[in-house]
Amino acid sequence: MKKILLIPLLLLIVAFAFGAEYTIGTGTGTQSYVPFYGLYGYSWSKTIYTKTEINAAGLTTAGNIDAIAFYVGNTPVNYEMLDQRVYIRHTTLATYGTASDETGIAYPNNANFTYVFQGNLVYNGSGWFAIIFSNPFYWDNENNIEILCENWDGAWVTGYPSFCYTTASNTCVYKYQDGSFPTVSGTRSSNRPNIQLIKIDSAPNPAVLSWPLNNGFAFLNDKLQWKSGGNYPTGYDVYLDTVDGTTLVSDNQTGTTYTPALEPGTTYYWKVIPYN
């Protein structure tokens, strides 16, 4: 098969400060139902975190929450879940009851939440997995928060992520099914996923280019691959050409791969610029 030489260029993006992360939960047990369940085509979950817990984590003033992160406890490989949605609202609830309404096990009306994210999520390996909001949530430092996560993928495969949790009595409800999105009541759980509430303060760190290797060869139909260098980028611009790597070939993309059209026996230069 023909080989193509690709030369990654240095990235000149410098972050001046890091985002602030406020962590709730330290448990190491794992579950797969909350926030997103990959074994079924559709699912939803709702979860409560209290003002007391948020303050104890170090977030003690009102302001925007720009992202959240959950701790993946297993090691999924390029596991993509399509059309994942996140909503947040203030609530006075500290736990869920047994009633078939929004104080209990019912599916809540997402129109009463702040829409913060919709997109595809790709899981690789264990550790904190961040979801960067397209629309920040303003927390008032007076109320608890309720997070509604919806999985609209429509299909499933094995290898889905599991999430580390800390026991907090009746703070989660989840429902899953195949065929269509469920809007019926779910099941209560006390296995609440560990979470980071994140405030983003600066530009993202440079992306880490992972394939092809520096001055390495690629094959036809190979994907350019990279990963976040930190500080929560919301997207990437990809540059590729045969001269100096300044030709924009993909802008405002959220994924961390790009499949170029390459000619055999040709040297290419490429770079990835993250933004938030």
C-alpha positions in Angstrom: 0.0 0.0 0.0 1.2 3.5 -0.8 2.6 5.6 2.1 2.2 9.3 2.6 4.5 11.4 4.8 2.7 13.7 7.2 4.6 16.2 9.3 2.7 17.7 12.3 3.5 21.3 13.1 4.0 22.9 16.4 0.9 24.6 17.8 1.2 28.1 19.1 -1.8 28.3 21.4 -0.8 29.0 25.0 -3.2 28.8 28.0 -2.6 31.4 30.7 -4.7 29.8 33.4 -6.6 26.6 34.0 -10.3 26.0 34.5 -11.4 25.5 38.0 -12.8 22.0 38.8 -15.1 21.3 41.8 -15.3 17.6 42.6 -18.2 15.9 44.3 -17.7 12.2 45.1 -14.7 9.9 45.6 -16.1 6.4 45.3 -14.5 3.8 43.1 -17.3 1.4 42.5 -18.8 1.6 38.9 -22.2 1.6 37.3 -23.4 2.2 33.8 -26.9 3.6 34.0 -26.1 7.2 35.0 -25.5 9.6 33.3 -25.7 7.7 29.9 -26.4 4.0 29.4 -24.8 2.6 26.2 -26.3 -0.9 26.3 -29.7 0.4 25.0 -30.6 2.6 22.1 -32.3 5.2 24.2 -32.1 6.3 27.8 -32.4 9.1 30.3 -31.3 9.9 33.8 -31.8 12.7 36.3 -29.4 13.4 39.2 -29.4 15.8 42.1 -26.3 17.5 43.7 -27.0 19.8 46.6 -25.8 23.3 47.4 -24.1 22.0 50.5 -22.1 19.5 48.4 -21.2 22.1 45.8 -20.1 24.6 48.5 -18.0 21.8 50.2 -16.3 21.1 46.9 -15.1 24.7 46.9 -17.7 26.5 44.6 -19.1 29.1 47.0 -20.1 31.9 44.7 -22.8 32.3 42.0 -21.7 32.2 38.4 -21.6 30.1 35.2 -20.8 26.4 35.1 -19.2 25.9 31.7 -18.8 22.1 31.7 -19.2 18.9 33.8 -17.1 15.8 33.9 -17.8 12.2 35.0 -15.2 9.7 36.0 -15.0 6.7 33.6 -14.1 3.6 35.5 -13.4 1.2 32.7 -11.4 1.5 29.5 -13.7 2.0 26.4 -11.9 2.3 23.1 -13.2 4.9 20.6 -16.7 4.3 21.9 -19.0 6.8 20.3 -22.5 7.7 21.5 -24.5 9.8 19.1 -26.9 12.7 19.9 -26.3 13.0 23.7 -28.1 15.8 25.4 -27.6 17.5 28.8 -30.0 19.9 30.6 -29.6 21.5 34.1 -32.0 23.4 36.4 -32.2 24.7 40.0 -34.2 22.5 42.4 -35.2 22.5 46.0 -35.2 18.7 46.0 -32.4 16.9 47.8 -33.6 13.3 46.9 -36.3 11.7 44.7 -39.4 10.2 46.2 -41.6 7.4 44.9 -44.3 9.5 43.3 -44.9 9.3 39.6 -44.2 12.9 39.1 -41.1 15.1 38.8 -40.4 14.9 42.5 -40.1 11.2 42.1 -39.5 8.7 39.3 -41.2 10.5 36.4 -39.4 11.7 33.3 -39.1 15.5 33.7 -40.1 18.1 31.1 -36.8 19.2 29.7 -38.4 22.5 28.6 -38.2 23.5 32.3 -34.4 23.0 32.2 -31.5 25.1 30.7 -30.3 23.3 27.6 -26.5 23.1 27.9 -25.2 20.5 25.4 -26.2 18.3 22.5 -23.7 16.3 20.4 -21.8 13.1 20.0 -19.5 11.8 22.7 -16.4 9.6 22.1 -15.0 7.7 25.1 -11.4 6.6 25.2 -9.9 5.1 28.3 -10.5 5.8 32.0 -10.5 9.0 33.9 -12.4 12.3 34.0 -14.5 12.7 30.8 -15.5 16.3 30.3 -18.7 17.6 28.5 -18.2 21.2 27.4 -21.4 23.2 27.3 -22.4 25.2 24.3 -24.6 27.2 26.7 -23.3 27.8 30.2 -25.6 27.2 33.2 -25.8 30.1 35.7 -25.8 28.6 39.2 -27.3 31.0 41.9 -25.5 29.6 45.0 -28.9 29.2 46.6 -30.4 26.1 45.2 -29.5 22.5 44.5 -29.0 21.5 40.9 -30.7 18.7 38.9 -28.9 17.3 35.8 -31.0 15.6 33.1 -29.0 13.5 30.6 -30.6 12.0 27.5 -29.3 9.4 25.1 -30.9 9.6 21.7 -28.3 7.4 19.9 -30.9 4.9 18.7 -28.4 2.0 18.6 -26.0 0.2 20.8 -22.8 -1.8 20.8 -20.7 -3.4 23.5 -17.8 -1.7 25.1 -19.8 1.2 26.6 -18.4 3.3 29.5 -19.1 2.7 33.2 -18.8 5.5 35.7 -17.4 5.7 39.2 -20.0 6.6 41.9 -20.4 7.5 45.5 -23.5 6.4 47.4 -26.0 9.2 48.0 -29.5 7.9 48.9 -32.1 8.2 46.1 -30.4 11.0 44.2 -30.7 9.4 40.7 -33.5 8.1 38.5 -32.9 6.3 35.2 -34.8 4.7 32.4 -33.7 2.9 29.2 -35.2 1.0 26.3 -34.7 0.1 22.6 -36.8 1.3 19.7 -37.8 4.8 20.9 -37.0 7.3 23.6 -38.7 6.5 26.9 -40.8 9.2 28.5 -42.2 7.0 31.2 -41.2 6.6 34.8 -37.8 5.2 35.7 -36.0 3.5 38.6 -34.5 5.2 41.6 -30.8 4.7 42.4 -28.4 5.8 45.1 -25.3 5.1 43.0 -24.7 8.7 42.0 -21.8 9.3 39.6 -18.8 11.3 40.8 -18.9 14.7 39.1 -16.7 17.7 38.5 -18.4 21.1 38.0 -16.1 23.2 35.8 -15.5 26.9 35.3 -13.3 27.6 32.2 -11.0 30.6 32.7 -8.8 30.7 29.7 -7.8 29.4 26.2 -7.3 25.7 25.8 -3.9 24.1 25.9 -2.4 22.9 22.6 -3.9 19.7 21.1 -1.8 16.5 21.4 -1.3 15.0 18.0 -1.4 11.2 18.3 -1.5 9.8 14.7 0.4 9.8 12.4 3.6 10.1 14.5 5.9 13.1 14.0 7.5 12.8 10.6 5.7 9.5 10.2 3.9 7.8 7.3 0.2 7.4 6.8 -1.8 5.2 4.5 -4.6 6.2 2.1 -7.8 6.6 4.1 -5.9 7.0 7.4 -7.4 9.3 9.9 -5.6 12.2 11.5 -6.0 11.8 15.2 -5.4 14.0 18.3 -6.6 14.5 21.8 -7.2 17.5 24.1 -4.2 18.9 25.7 -6.3 20.2 28.6 -8.4 23.2 29.7 -11.5 22.0 28.0 -11.6 22.9 24.3 -15.1 23.1 22.7 -13.8 22.4 19.2 -10.9 22.3 16.8 -9.8 23.8 13.4 -7.8 21.4 11.2 -5.2 22.7 8.8 -3.5 20.5 6.1 -1.6 21.1 2.8 1.6 20.2 1.0 3.4 23.5 1.7 3.2 24.9 5.3 0.1 23.5 6.9 -1.9 26.8 6.8 -4.9 25.7 4.7 -8.0 25.2 6.7 -9.7 22.0 5.8 -12.2 21.5 8.7 -13.4 24.2 11.1 -15.6 24.2 14.2 -15.5 20.4 14.5 -16.0 18.8 17.9 -14.5 15.4 17.1 -10.8 14.5 17.5 -10.3 12.8 14.1 -10.2 14.0 10.5 -10.1 11.8 7.3 -8.3 13.7 4.6 -8.1 13.0 0.8 -4.4 12.1 0.4 -2.3 11.5 -2.7 0.4 8.7 -2.6 4.0 9.7 -2.5 3.3 13.2 -1.2 4.5 15.0 1.9 1.8 16.8 3.9 1.9 19.3 6.8 -0.9 19.5 9.3 -1.9 21.2 12.6 -4.9 21.4 14.9 -5.9 24.5 16.7 -8.3 24.1 19.7 -10.7 26.7 20.9 -13.3 27.3 23.6 
